Amino acid sequence: EFTWHRRYGHGDLDPFPPEERPEVRVKEGKGMVLLCDPPYHFPDDLSYRWLLNEFPVFITMDKRRFVSQTNGNLYIANVESSDKGNYSCFVSSPSITKSVFSKFIPLIPIPERTTKPYPADIIVQFKDIYTLMGQNVTLECFALGNPVPDIRWRKVLEPMPSTAEISTSGAVLKIFNIQLEDEGLYECEAENIKGKDKHQARIYVQAFPEWVEHINDTEVDIGSDLYWPCVATGKPIPTIRWLKNGYAYHKGELRLYDVTFENAGMYQCIAENTHGAIYANAELKILALAPTFEMNPMKKKILAAKGGRVIIECKPKAAPKPKFSWSKGTEWLVNSSRILIWEDGSLEINNITRNDGGVYTCFAENNRGKANSTGTLVITDPTRIILAPINADITVGENATMQCAASFDPALDLTFIWSFNGYVIDFNKENIHYQRNFMLDSNGELLIRNAQLKHAGRYTCTAQTIVDNSSASADLVVRGPPGPPGGLRIEDIRATSVALTWSRGSDNHSPISKYTIQTKTILSDDWKDAKTDPPIIEGNMEAAKAVDLIPWMEYEFRVVATNTLGIGEPSIPSNRIKTDGAAPNVAPSDVGGGGGSNRELTITWAPLSREYHYGNNFGYIVAFKPFDGVEWKKVTVTNPETGRYVHKDETMSPSTAFQVKVKAFNSKGDGPYSLIAVINSAQDAPSEAPTEVGVKVLSSSEISVHWKHVLEKIVESYQIRYWAAHDKEAAAHRVQVTSQEYSARLENLLPDTQYFVEVGACNSAGCGPPSDVIETFTKKAPPSQPPRIISSIRSGSRYIITWDHVVALSNESTVTGYKVLYRPDGQHDGKLFSTHKHSIEVPIPRDGEYVVEVRAHSDGGDGVVSQVKISGKPVTKDTFQLPTSF
């Protein structure tokens, strides 16, 4: 690899010298520099990092440690004990992808009992830089100091370039794609508590030449003058020089006078500054020929309107430029007040009369020859507007008509063009509001339908032929509701009022009679009219107060103007503001309560909605006392959403009357108390347990519980608790029945399971003591096998259905018989038979199909169903039908 680079002159990076590097001792808290001293290298685009103790552990740069990419040195703002170690400068050359590193330098921090602060001292500085536009520029600035200084960058007296980036440590400023305007003085400032240090240097930005305008191939007439512009920008400003046919010719701006054939040739314009040169090439041709009308003959027929003006063009090709003369018929024309021969050969005739019609000839002559060309001038009647549009004044939504009629030469075609405020109306696009009246000949009447405010302005009708045109204008005023007021400002914000100022908008030609202030709060998306002071805001006012606002509420405001034609557009809404807080002035409603658990007083009320909070730290004060008591007891409830407070007191008598009242409060004060309500404290829960509790097992999943009522009057219900022996009592199920019931049915129990059951008496204060616990077992589950139907045989007027006996499994209840349901197909109800046999006779159905369902019966309940369908259709002989079993 080495030979390859040497051979092709690509670059080089020598190894570091083999000599050991001396150790460095530094007091803790002091700043220090480790020198890199890179070996011989080419080119100069090295990147530097520092190894600590071993490869590949590199030091990460931060506010305290910095590696300069200019000289490779490592700077430490103030040394800490953790900096101890062996350091090596690691140098890479990206252009030859080679790296080398120096011998290790031992760094030994010397401990200090107290490290002394010292001021910021900029040790890495940047020099004045000359750079080319579009390049990237890097400035380095690092300071020693204790504590570690902060580094700030700025461009003196100017804003920082938009492409500037500062490294996270703050020590490097990079400007990407630098522009000419980024030139200037740059400053870095380092500061800590002990002091600050500044450094400044200038960036000079230069630029390669660039064309602003350059030469292109050009033809000029012999004998004429030529200015050939060639302009470039750059910094320094480029000089311009010229070559002609490869030889030095001229410097600076090129102007040629009275050109001859000698001036023809290949020209090169060169713009150059210290950074380089750019070139532009072009050929200059010199033209010389006698006048000829071949390429551009005169028009054979020229039309002009009586009383108007015409220009007849005469443009032969000729070099040098010819002299021109004109004749009408046999008469030579000379310049007069009405006739003018232009320098370029054109003939102008003003105030045309009928007599000006005829044959005109243009003669052109130069030193190489002469030529002429002829055309006929025909005079037409002028186009005149005979019915001009007149000013109109309408209200929004009305229609307006703009009349326009013209006289013109019958041999020509006439068109009407309408423009609005200088812009031509496109009737295809604007056909909703603008229409033409095609019913009238040679008339351009314009209809404006359902006019809006935007249609007000100047309308111009132009009657036009190919020869001339004539225009007339009129103004349309559209009166309508006012435009939006502007500049809405909110001032003097109080608890229930704010002051508003605004500026009047357009009155749309109908005086503003009044303004309305509207508000919107977080409580609703609708704008509502606000109460104001004064109550009616006259149309000439531009300030008012909104009053009766809700304290401590977010509001937006807008202003709407009204005139006799309606309510206008609202202003842009104001910024959202919050009114000041105030003490509540509304009392909570629906105060009541009562009931609850033992020894409790439950007080309830309707919480106040957010709009009545009036301030932060909103809550309620609940006051209560026994009906004939003297002293009110007060409690604070801090949750603004709650509407309930439960007071517990073991000494409280049950079912005692209390007076209660509630008020709201916030950080500004208290509101009024509600009306006093009378409620009762909770009654006592029953104290007796039900007796004579018994259980009857009904099946594998149901039992019935019965008990004897307790004698206390205040029982409202009975509660049955039951749980399986393998569950915890805490997981017990509960069934509640009214105090009139003497028994309850428990369902969905597990088969062949031990259960515990107890009963208690309850009221609104709670449940009393439970009865003794009763132990019971549910029966085994009913048989899981369905009876297998063997046959269904028709015999005379009956069917005989036969099935196999069902044998119960060991964990199932013994079969005690069978239940048979005889029902019409599609219905649930039918006739139920019970039997101990394995067969049954049922009547033949009179009409349709019937279903016979068979299931085993046991103590544990009924088993799974089998079924067979039978039909009453007549048959010739006894039929054997296969059963359908499910």
ZADOTI-962683 format. One record per residue: x, y, z of N, C-alpha, C in turn. Coordinates in steps of 0.2 Angstrom, whole numbers, plus 5000, padded with zeros to 4 digits. Layout:
BEGIN
XYZXYZXYZ ...
REM end
This chain:
BEGIN
500449945000500050005000500450065000 501050065004501450125005501750144998 502050084994502350104988501850134983 501250104983500750134978500650204979 500550224986500450304987501050344985 501650314987502250354985502350364977 502150304974502250304967501850354963 501150354966500750394962500650464966 501150484970501150544973500450564977 500150514980499550524983499550554990 500050544994500150565000500550525004 500750555011501250525015501050535022 501250495027501150505034501750465037 502250495040502750455043502550435050 502950385053502850365060503050415065 502850415071503050455076503750435078 504250485080504950465082504850415088 505350365089505350315094505550335101 505750395102505950425109505350425113 505550395120505050405125504850475126 504250485129503950555130503950565138 504250625140504250635147503650635151 503550615157502950625161502750695162 502150705163501850775165501550775172 501750825176501450825183501050895183 500450895185500050955186499650955192 499651015195499151015201498451015199 498050975204497350975202497051045202 496551055197496251125197496551165192 497251145190497551195185497451165178 497451205173497451195166498051165163 498051125158498651095155498551085148 499151075144499151055137499550995136 499350945132499850895130499950905123 500550905121500750925114500750865110 500450865104500450805099501050805095 501250855092501850865088501850805082 501350815077501350765072501950755068 502050695065502650685061502550715054 503050705050503050735043502450695039 502050745036501450715032501250755026 500950725021500650765016500050725013 499450755011499350825012499150845019 498950905020498850925027498150925029 497850865029497150855031497050805037 497550805042497550755047496950765052 496750705055496250715060496550685066 496350715072496750695078496250665084 496450615087496150595093496650575098 496450565105496950545110496750475113 497250435113497150365117497250375124 496950335128497050335135497150265138 497850255140498050195142498150135137 497650125133497650065128497250085122 497350045116496950055110496350005112 495750025110495450085106495050125111 495350145117494950185122495150255120 494750295117494850365115494550415120 494850475121494550525126493950555122 493350565126492850595123492850665125 492750715120492850785121492150805125 492250855129491750885133491950955135 491550985139491751055141492451065144 492651015147493251015151493950995147 493750955142494350925138494250935130 494750955127494650975120495250955116 495150925110495750905105495650955099 496250995098496251035093496350995086 495951015081496050975074496551025070 496751075073497251115070497951095071 498151085077498851055079498850985083 498250965084498250895087498350895095 498450955098498550955105497950945109 498050915115497450895120497550955125 496950985126496851035131496451015137 496651025143496151015149496051075153 495451095154495351165157495551165164 495451115168495651105174495751025176 496351005179496450935179496150905186 495850845185495550815190495950745192 495850715198496250655199496050595194 495450605191495250545187495650555180 495950605179496350615172497050575172 497250545178497850515179497850455173 498450445170498450395165498950405160 499050365155499550365149499150395143 499450445140499050475134499550465128 499150455122499550445116499150485110 499450525106499150565101499050515095 498450505093498250465087498050505081 498450495076498450535070498250495064 497650515060497450485054497450525048 497650505043497650535036497050505032 496450545031495950515028496150505020 496550545017496750535010497150475009 497550455013497950395012497750335017 497150345020496850295025497450265029 497850305032498350275037498350315043 498550275049498550305056499150285059 499450335063500050315067499850345074 500250325080500150355086500850365090 500850415094501450435098501550385103 502150395106502350355112501850385118 501750345123501250365128501650425133 501250475135501450525139501050515146 501450495151501150485158500850555161 500250555163500050625166499850605173 500150645178500150625185499850695188 499150695190498850745194499150745201 499350805203499550815210499050835215 498850795220498250815224498350885227 497850925228497850985232497250985237 497351005243496851005248496251045246 496351105243495851145240496051175234 495651155228495851185222495651255221 496151295219496051365219495651385212 495151425212494851445206495251495203 495251495196495651545192495251565186 495351625183494951655178495051615171 494551625167494551595160495151625156 495451585153496051605149496051565142 495851605137495851575130496451555127 496651485126497251465124497251435117 496651415115496551395108496251455104 496651485099496351545096496351525088 495851565085495851555078496151625075 496451615069496751665065496251695060 496451755057496051775051496051725046 495451715043495351665037495151695031 495451675025495251685019494951625016 494351625014494051565011493651585005 493451535001493051534995492351524997 491851564994491151554994490951484993 490551454997490251384996490651335000 491251355003491651305007491351305014 491651255018491451255025492051275029 491951315034492451345038492351325046 492951305049492951285056493351335060 493051355066493451405070493451365077 494051365080494151335087494351385092 494051375098494151415103494051375110 494551375114494551335120494951375126 494651375132494951415137495151365143 495651375147495851345153495451385158 495351355164495051395170494651345175 494651375181494251335186493751385190 493151365189492851315186492851315178 492651255175492651255168492351315165 492651355161492251415158491751395153 491251435152490751425147490951465141 490851445135491151475129490451495125 490551565123489951595119490251615112 489851615107490151635100489651695098 489951745094489451785091489851815085 489451845080489751885075489651955077 490151995077490152065079489652105075 489152135078488752185076488252155070 488252095069487852065064487551995067 487051975064486751905066487251845063 487251795067487651735065487351705059 487751675054487551645048487051595050 486551585045486051535047486251465047 486851455043487151385042487651365048 487751415053488251405058488051355063 488451305065488351255070488851255076 488651255082489151255087489151185090 489751155092489851095094489551085101 489351025104489051025110489551045116 490151045115490651065120490651145120 490451175114490451245113491151265110 491651225109492351245108492451255100 491951225096492051235089491451265085 491551315081491051345077491151325070 490651295067490751275060490251315056 490451345050489951375046489951335039 489451305037489351265031489151315025 489451295019489251325013489251405014 489851435016489851505018489751545012 489351605013489151655008489551715009 489551765004489851825004489651865010 488951865012488751905017488951875024 489251815024489451785031490151815033 490451855028491151885030491051935036 491551935040491551985045491951965051 491851995057492251985063491851935067 492251885069491951835074492251835081 491851825086492151835093491951775097 492451745101492251695105492451725112 491951705117492051735124492051675129 492551675133492551615138492451655145 492051625149491851655156491751605161 492051615167491851575173491751635179 491651605185491451655190492051705192 492651685190493251725191493451775186 493151765180493251815175493151795168 493251835163493051825156493651845152 493751805146494251825141493851825134 494151865130493851875123494351865118 494151835112494651835106494251845100 494551885095494151905089494651895083 494351875077494751865071494251875065 494451885059494051905054494051845049 493451835046493351785040493251835034 493751825029493651855023493351805018 492851815015492551765010492651795003 492951754999493051774992492651724987 492651744981492251704976492551694969 492451644966492651624959492251664954 492551684949492051724944491451684942 490951724940490251694938489951744933 489751724928489451764923488751794925 488651864924488051894925487751904918 488151914913487951924906488551904901 488451864896489051854892488851854885 489351854880489251864873488951804870 488551814865488251764860488351784853 488351734849488351744841487951804839 488151854835487851914834487951934827 487451964824487451984817487352064817 487752104814487652184814487652204807 487252254806487352294799487952324798 488252324792488852364791488752434792 489152474795489152544797488752564803 488452514807488152524813488652524819 488352534825488752534831488552474835 489052444839488952384843489152394850 488752384855488952374862488852304864 489452264865489352194866489452184874 488952174878489052174885489352104887 489852104892490152044895490252064902 489852034907489852054914489951994919 490352004924490451944928490451974936 490251924940490351944947490951894950 491151914956491651874960491951914965 492451894969492751934974493451904974 493951944973493952014971493552024964 493352084962492952094956493352074950 493052024946493552004940493652064935 494252054932494352094926494152064920 493952104915493752074908494252094903 494452044899494952054893494652014887 494852034881494552004875495051974871 494951924867495351894862494951904855 495251914850494951914843495351864839 494951814836495351764832495951734836 495851734843496451694847496951744849 496951814847497451854849497151914854 497651934858497351984863497152044859 496552074861496152124857496052184861 495752174867495452234871495452224878 495352274883495252264890494652304892 494152274896493652304899493052304894 492552354894491952354890492152364883 491752324878491852324871491352364868 491552424864491052464860491352474853 490952454848491252464841490852514837 491152564834490752614830490852604823 490352614819490352614812490752554809 490452494811490752434809490852414802 491452384801491652364794491752294794 491852264788491952194787492552164791 493052214793493652194797493452174804 492852204806492652184813492452114814 492252084808491952014809492551964811 492351914815492751864817492551824824 492951784826492851744833493051784839 492651804843492851844849492851794855 493251814860493251774866493251824872 492851824877492851864883493051824889 493551854892493851814898493751854904 493351824910493351864916493751824921 494251864924494651824929494851864935 494851824941495151854947495651804950 495951824956496451784959496251704959 495651694959495451624960495351584954 495251614948495251584942494851624936 494751594931494551624925493951594922 493451624918492951594915492951624908 492651584903492751604896492051604892 491951654888491351654883491551664876 491351624871491551634864490851654860 490951694855490451704850490751734844 490351724838490551754832490151814830 490551864827490251924825490251924818 489651934815489551934807489352004805 489552024800489452094797488952084791 488352114791487952114785487952174781 487952154774487952214769487452184763 486852224762486452204756486052254754 485852254748485352304745484652294748 484252344749483552334751483152284748 482852234751482352184748481752174753 481152174749480552164753480352094752 480752044750480551974749480351944756 480751954761480551924767479951954771 479852024770479352054774479052114769 478652084764478252134760477752174764 477552234761477052274764476352244764 475952254769475252224769474952254763 474552204759474152224753473552264755 473252254760472652294762472752314769 472652384771472752404777472052444779 471752424785471152454787471252514792 470852564791470952624796470252654797 470052674803469452704805469452774804 468952804801468852874800468952914807 469352964807469453004813469952974817 470252914815470752884819471452894817 471852844818472552854817472852784814 473252784809473552724807474352724806 474652664807475352664806475452604800 475752624794475852574789476652564790 476752494791477452474792477752464785 478452484785478852464780479552444782 479652374782480252344785480652294780 480952324775481352284771482052264775 482352214772483052194775483552234771 483952264774484452304771485052324775 485652324772486252344776486752374772 486952434773486752474779486052504779 485852534784485152554785484952604779 484352584776484152624770483852694772 483752734767483352794768482752784765 482152814768481452794766481152854763 480652844758480252894756479552864754 479052894754478352874753477952914747 477552874744477052914739476352884740 475852924738475152904738474952914731 474852864727474752864720475352894717 475252954714475852984711476153044715 475853054721476053114725476553094730 477153124730477653114736477353144742 477553104748477253124754477853164758 477653214762478153244766477853254773 478253264778478053264785477653324786 477053324789476653384791476353364798 475853414799475453404806475153334806 474953304800474553244800474953184798 475453194794475853144792476553144794 476753084796477453074799477853014796 478453024793478752964791479352954797 479252894800479652874806480352854803 480852854808481552834806481552764804 481152724806481252654804480852634798 480552694795480252684788479452684789 479152674795478452674795478152744794 477452734791477152794789476552804794 476452864798475952874802475452924800 474852914800474352964797473852974803 473753034805473253054811472653084808 472053084812471453114810471253094803 471153034802471053004796470353034793 470353044786469753064783469653014777 469053014774468952974768469452984763 469653044762470153054756470853024757 470952994763471652964764471652894761 471052864759471052804756471452804750 471752744748472152744742472752694742 473152704737473752654736474352694738 474752664743475352694746475952654744 476552684742477152644741477652674745 478052624748478652644752479252624748 479752674747480452664744480952664749 481452614748482052604752482652604748 483152644750483752654746484452654751 484952614749485552624752486152614747 486752614749487352624744487352564740 486952504742487052444738486452434733 485952484734485352474729484752504732 484152494728483552514730482952464729 482352474733481752434732481152464734 480552444732479952474735479452424735 478852434739478352394741477652434741 477052404739476452444739475952414743 475452454746474852424749474252474748 473652454750473052494749472752504756 472652574757472352594763471552604762 471152564766470452564766470152604772 469752654771469452684777468752654779 468652644786468052614788467752664793 467052654794466652694799466952684806 467052734810467352724817466852684821 467152654826466752624832466552674837 465952684839465752734844465252704849 465352714855464852694860464352744860 463652714859463152764858462652754865 462752704868462352694875462852674880 463052724884463652704889463352674896 463752634899463452614906463352674911 462952664915462852724920462952694927 463152734932463252714939462652684942 462752634946462152604949462352594957 461852594961461852584968461352534970 461552474973461152424974461352394981 460852354984460952314990461252244989 461652214993461852144992461252104991 461352054986460852014984460452034978 460452104977460052124971460352114965 460052124959460352124952460452194950 460952194945461152264942461252254935 461052304931461152304923461652354921 462152344917462552394915462452394907 462152444904462052444897462652464893 462652444887463252464882463052444875 462952504871462852484864463252534860 463452514853463952544849463752544842 463952604838463852604831464552584828 464552554822465252524819465152514812 465652504808465652494801465352424800 464752424795464452364794464852304791 465352324788465852274785466252234790 466252264796466652224801466252194806 466652144810466352114816466452154822 465952154826465952194833465952144838 466452154843466352114850466452164855 466052144861466052184867466552144872 466952184876467352154881467152194887 467052164893466952194899467552184904 467752234907468252224912467952254919 468252224925468052244931468652264935 468752334937469352354940469952344937 469852344930470452334926470652264923 470252214926470352144924469752124920 469952094914469452064909468952014913 468352014912467851964915467851904910 467951844913467951784909467251754911 466751764906466051744907465951664908 466451624905466451554907466551534914 467051574917467151554924466751594929 466551654927466151694932465351694930 465151634927464451634925463951634930 464051624937463551624942463251704943 463751744943463551814944463551864938 463951844933463951884927463651854921 463151884918462851854912462851914906 462851894900462751944895462051934892 461751994889461051994887461151984879 461051914877461151904870460551914866 460051944869459351954866459452014861 459952064863459952124859460552124854 460352144848460952144843461352204844 462052194842462552244842462452284849 462352244854462252264861462652224866 463052254870463452214875463252214882 462552224883462352234890462552184895 462752204901463052154906462552154912 462352094914461852084920462352054925 462252084931462552064937462052034942 462051974943461551934947461751924954 461251934959461351914966462051954968 462152014967462752054968462952044975 463652034976463952034983464352094984 464652104990465052164991465652164987 465952104985466552104981466452124974 465752134972465652154965465652224964 465752264969465752334969466352364966 466352414961466952434958466752464951 467252474947467252504941467152454935 466652464931466552414926466652454919 467052424915467152464908466952414903 466552444898466352414892466752434886 467052394882467452404876467152374870 466952414865466652394859467252394854 467352334851468052324847467952294841 468252324835468252284829469052274828 469152244822469952234821470252304819 469852354818470152414816470252464822 469752464826469752514832469352494837 469352534843468852514848468652574852 468152574856467952624860467652604867 467852644872467652614879467252664883 466852644888466552684893466452654899 466452684905466452654911465952684916 465752644921465252664926465452624933 465252654938465352624945464752594948 464852534951464352504954464452504962 464052534965464052534973463652474975 463852434980463452384983463452394990 462852404993462752425000462652355003 462852345009462752285013462852285020 462852235024462952235031463752255032 463952275038464552305039465152245038 465752265037466252215037466552205044 466952165045467152145052467552205055 467452225062467852265065468552245066 469052285067469752265067470052285074 470652255075471052285081470752275087 470452215089470052205095470552195101 470552235106471052235112470652225118 470852185123470552175129470952205135 470652245139471052285144470652285151 470952295156470652305163470152245164 470552185165470152125166470052125174 469352115175469152115182468752045183 468452035189468151975190467451965186 467052015185466452015181466452055175 466952095173466952135168467652145165 467652165158468252175155468152235150 468652275148468552335144468752315137 468452325132468652315125468652375121 469152375116469252425111469352395105 469052425099469152405093469152455088 469352445081469252495076468752475071 468352535069467852515064468052485058 467652435055467752405049467452445044 467352425038466952455032466252455034 465952515032465152515034464752495027 465152475022464852455016464252495014 464352565014463952615011463252625015 463252595021462652605025462852615032 462752675036463052685042462952635047 463452615051463452565057462952595062 462452555064461952585069462152565076 462452495077462652475083463152425083 463452405089463952355089463652305094 463852235093463652185098464352155100 464452145107465052105109464752035111 465151985108464951915109465551885113 465351825117465851795121465751715120 466351685121466251615121466751585127 466451535130466851505136467051435135 467351405139467551335139466951295140 466351325142465751285144465351265138 465551305132465151295126465451315120 465351285114465651305108465251365105 464751385108464251435104464451505107 464451555102464551625104463851655106 463951685112463351715115463351795115 462851835115462851905116463051915123 463451965124463651985131463252045133 463152045140462852105143463352165143 463252225141463752275140463552335144 464052375145464052445148464352495143 463952535139463252545140462852485137 462252475139461852425136461752425128 461752485125461752485118462352525116 462752485112463352525109463252555103 463252625103463052655096463652645091 463452655085463852645079464452685079 464452745082465052785082465552775088 465352725092465852705097466352655095 466952655099467452605097467752575104 467352575109467552545116466952535120 466952485124466352465128466652415133 466152405138466352355143465852295143 466152235143465752175144465652165151 465052155154464852155161464452085163 464352075169464052015171464351955169 465051955169465451895167465551845173 465651785171465851735177466551745179 466651755186467351765188467751695187 468351705186468851655185468651605180 468451635174468251595168468651615162 468851565158469151585152468651605147 468851665143468351695138468751715132 468351705126468551735120468051795119 468251845115467751895114467851915106 467251935103467251965097466752015096 466852055091466352115090466052115083 465352125083464952125077464652185076 464652215070464352275068463652265065 463252315066462552305062462352365059 462052365053461752425050461052405048 460752455044460052445042459952385038 460552365034460552305030460652235033 460852235039460952175043461552175047 461652115050462252105055462852085050 463352115052463952105048464452045050 464952035047465451985049465751995056 465851945060466251965066466951975065 467252015070467952025070468351955072 468951955071469351905073469351895080 469251835083469151825090469751855094 469651885100470251905104470651845107 471251855109471551805113471151785119 471251715121470851695127471151725133 470651755137470851785144470451745149 470751755156470351725161470151785166 469551795167469351845172469551825179 469651885183469851875190469451835194 469651805199469251765204468851805209 468351775212467851815217467651755221 467351775227467051725231466451705228 466251635229465651615226465051655229 464551655224463951685227463251645226 463451585224462851535223462951485228 462351465231462351405237462151345233 462451285236462351225233461551205234 461251175229460551155230460451085232 459851065232459650995234459950965240 460051005245460350975251459850925254 460150875256459750815259460150765262 459950705262460350645264459950605269 460250575274459950535279460150455277 459950415281460150345280460850325281 461050275278461750255279461850195284 462550185285462650125290462650155297 462650105301462650115309463050175311 462750215315463050275318463350325313 462950335307463250375302462650435300 462950495298462450545296462750555289 462350545284462450555277462150615274 462550665272462350725269462550735262 462050745258462150755251461850825248 462150845242461950905239462150895232 461850945227462050945220462650985220 463250955217463850995217463751055212 464151115213464051175209464451155202 464151175196464551165190465151215190 465551205185466251235185466151315184 465551335181465451405180465351445187 465151405192465051445198465651435203 466151405201466751405206467051465207 467151515202467351585203468051585206 468451535206469151545209469451475210 470051475211470451405212470351385220 470551325221470451295228469751295230 469351275225468651275227468451215231 467951215235467751165239467051185243 466851135248466251155251466351145259 465951185262465951185270465251155271 465251105275464651065277464551085285 463951105286463751125293463151085295 463151055302462551015304462551015312 461951005314461851005322461250965323 461150935329460550895331459950945330 459350925329458850975327458751025332 458851005339458751055344459351085347 459951065344460651085346460751155345 461251185348461451255348462051265343 462551225344463151235340463151195334 463351225328463451195322464151165321 464151105319464851075318464951085310 465651105309465751125302466351075299 466251055293466751005290466951035283 467551035281467751055274467850995269 467551005264467650955258467950985252 468550955251469050995246468950975239 468550915238468450895231467850935228 467950975222467451015220466950975216 467050915214466550865210466150835215 466250825222465950785226465250815228 464750775230464150805233463950765238 464350735242464150695248464750695253 464450695260464950695265464550645271 464950595273464750545278465050565285 464650585290464950595296464850535301 465350505304465350445308465450465315 465050435319465050455327464750405331 465150365335464850305338464350325343 464450395346463950415351463250435348 463250445341462650465338462050415339 461450445341460850405342460550385335 460350325334460050315328459350345326 459250355320458650395318458450455321 459050495322458950565325458950615320 458450665321458450725316458950775317 459250795311459850845311459650895306 459850955308459851015303460551015299 460451025293461151025289461051085284 461651115282461651165277462351165274 462451185268463151175264463251245261 463851265261464051325257464751315253 464851345247465451345243465951395246 466651375244467151425246467651415241 468051465240468751465236469251505239 469751515235470351555238470151625240 469551655237469451725238468951735243 468651675246468151685251467551635251 467051645255466551595256465851625252 465451575250464851595247464251585252 463651595250463151595255462951525257 462651515263462451445264461751425261 461651365259461051335256460451345262 459851335259459351325264459451265269 459151275275459251215280458851155278 459151105278458751035277458750995283 458150965284458150915290458250845288 458750805291458750735289458850695295 458850625294458950585300459550545300 459850535305460450495305460250425304 460750375303460550315301460250275306 459750225305459450185310459950135312 459850095317460250045319460149985315 460649945314460549875310460249835315 459849775313459549735317460049695322 459849685328460249655333460149575334 459549555331459349475332459649435326 459749375327459949335321459249285320 459149275314458549225312458649155315 458149125317458149055320457849005316 457848945318457548885315457648885307 458348895306458548895299458548825296 458248805291458348735288458448735281 458748685278458848675271458548615268 458348615262458048565258458448555252 458748495251459148485244458648465239 458648505233458148495228458448455222 459048465221459348425215460148435216 460448415211461248425211461448495211 460948545209461148615208460748665212 460248635215459748685219459648665226 459548715230459348695237458848755239 458448735244457948785247458148795254 458148865256458348885263457748915266 457548895272456948935275457148955283 456848995286457049025292456349055296 456449075302455949105306456149175306 455649225305455749295305455949315312 456349375312456549405319455949455321 455949475327455349515329455449585329 456149605327456249685327455849715321 455649775322455249815317455649835311 456249845313456649885307457049835303 456749785301457049735296456749755290 457149765285456949775278457049725273 457549675275457649615270458049565274 458049505271458549455274459049435268 459649425271460249405267460449335268 460449295263460749225263461449225261 461949195265462649195262462749115262 463049095256463249025256463849015252 464248965254464948955251465048875251 465448855246465648785245466248775250 466248715253466748695258467448705255 467548695249468248705246468448775245 467948825246468148895245468148925252 468448995252468549025258467849065259 467749075266467049105267467049175264 467649205263467649275261467349275253 467349215250467149215243466349195243 466049205249465349185249464849225244 464349185241463849215237463349245242 462949295239462449325244461749325239 461249315243460549325240460149365244 459849415242459449465246458649455244 458249445249457549445248457149495253 456549505251456249555255456049525262 455849575267455749555274455049505274 454649505269454049465269454149395267 454749375264454949305262455149265268 454949205268455149155273455649105270 455749105264456249055261456549085255 457049045252457449075246457749005243 457749015236458048955232458748975230 459148935231459848945229459948905223 460248935217460348895211461048895208 461148855203461848855200462348825204 462148785209462648755213463048695210 463648675213464048625210463748555213 463648505208463448435211463848405216 463548365220463948325225464448365229 464248425231464748465235464448485242 464948495246464748515253464648595253 464048625256463948695256463848715263 464048775265463848805271463348865270 462848875274462348925273462148955279 462049025279461849065285461349115283 460949145287460449195286460549255291 460449315288460449375293459949425291 459749465296459149515295459549575293 459249625289459649685286459149745286 459449805287459049865285459549915282 459349975281459850025277460450035281 460450025287461050035291461549975291 461349915288461749865288461449795290 461749745290461449675292461649655299 461149625303461349605310461749545310 461749515316462149455317461849395313 462349345310462049295306461749235310 461349195307461149135311461649085311 461549025315462048975315462148945308 462748925306462948895300462648825299 462248815293461948755292462448725286 462548655287462948615283462548575278 462648565272462248525268462648505262 462348445258462648425252462248425247 462448445241462048445235462048365232 461548345229461548285226462048275220 462148205219462548195213462248215207 462648235202462348255195461948205192 461448225188461048185184461448145179 461148085176461548045172461748085165 462348075163462548115157462448085151 462248015151462047985145461347995143 461148005136460448015134460147945134 459547935135459247865133459347855126 459547795124459647775116458947745114 458647785110457947765107458047705102 457747645103457847585099457347585093 456747605095456247595089455647645091 455347665085454747695086454247665081 453747625083453347585079452647605079 452347605073451647625073451247565074 450747565078450347505080449547535080 449147525075448447545075448447625076 448147645081448047725082448647745087 449147715088449647735093450347715090 450847755093451547745092451847715098 452247655098452647635103453347655103 453547695108454247715108454647675113 455247645111455647605115456347625116 456647625122457347645123457747605127 458347615127458847575132458847605139 458947565144458947585151459647625151 459647685155460247725156460547705162 461147695162461547675168461947735171 461847755177462247805180462947785181 463347835180464147825182464147835190 464747815192464847815199464747885203 464847935199464848005202464148035200 463647995197463048025195462447995199 461848025200461348005204461047945200 460747895204460447835201459747855198 459647815192459047835188458447805192 457947845193457347825196456747815192 456847845185456247835181456447875175 455847885170455947925164455447975163 455548035160455048085159455048085151 454448085149454348085141453848145140 454148195135453748255133453448245126 452848245125452548235119452248305116 452548335111452448405109452448405101 452048455099452048475092452748495090 452948485084453648505082453648585081 454148615084454248685084453948725090 453548685094453348715101453748685106 453648725112454048695118453648655123 452948675123452448645128452148585124 451948535129451648475126451348435132 451248375131451048325137451648295140 451648295147452248265150451948195153 452348145152452148075155452748055159 452648015164453147995169453147915169 453647875168453647805168454247775171 454147715174454747675176454947625171 454547615165454747565160455247595155 455347555150455847575145455447585138 454747595139454447605133453747645135 453447675130452847715131452447715125 451747725125451347725120451047795119 451047825113450747895112450347895106 449847935106449347935101449647955094 449447935089449647955082449448035081 449848075079449648145078449148155073 448648195074448148205069448348245063 448748295065449048335059449748355061 450148355055450848385056451348335060 451948355061452348305065452448325072 452548275076452648285083453348265085 453548285091454248265094454048225100 454448175101454448135108455148145111 455148175117455748185120455848135126 456348105127456448055133457048075137 456948075143457548095147457548055154 458148035156458147995163458048045168 457648025174457548065180457948035186 458248075190458548055196458548105201 458748085208458748135213459148195211 459648185207460048245205459748295200 459148265197458848305192458748265186 458548305181458448275174459048265170 459148205166459648195162459648225155 460048205151460048225144459548195140 459248245135458648225131458848185125 458448135123458448105116457748115113 457748125106457048135104457048105097 456348095095456148055089455548095086 455548105080454948135077454448085074 453848095075453348045072452848085068 452548055063452048095059451448055059 450848095057450248065057449948045050 450448045045450248025038450047955038 449447945034449247875033449747825030 449747765032450147715029449847655028 450047605023449647545021449747495026 450347495029450547435034450947465040 451047425045451447455051452147475048 452347535051452947565049453447555054 454047545052454647545057455047605055 455047655060455447715059456147715063 456647735059457247745063457247805067 457447795073457447855078457947905076 457847965078458348025078458548035085 459148025086459348035093459848095094 459748145099460248195099460548195106 
REM end
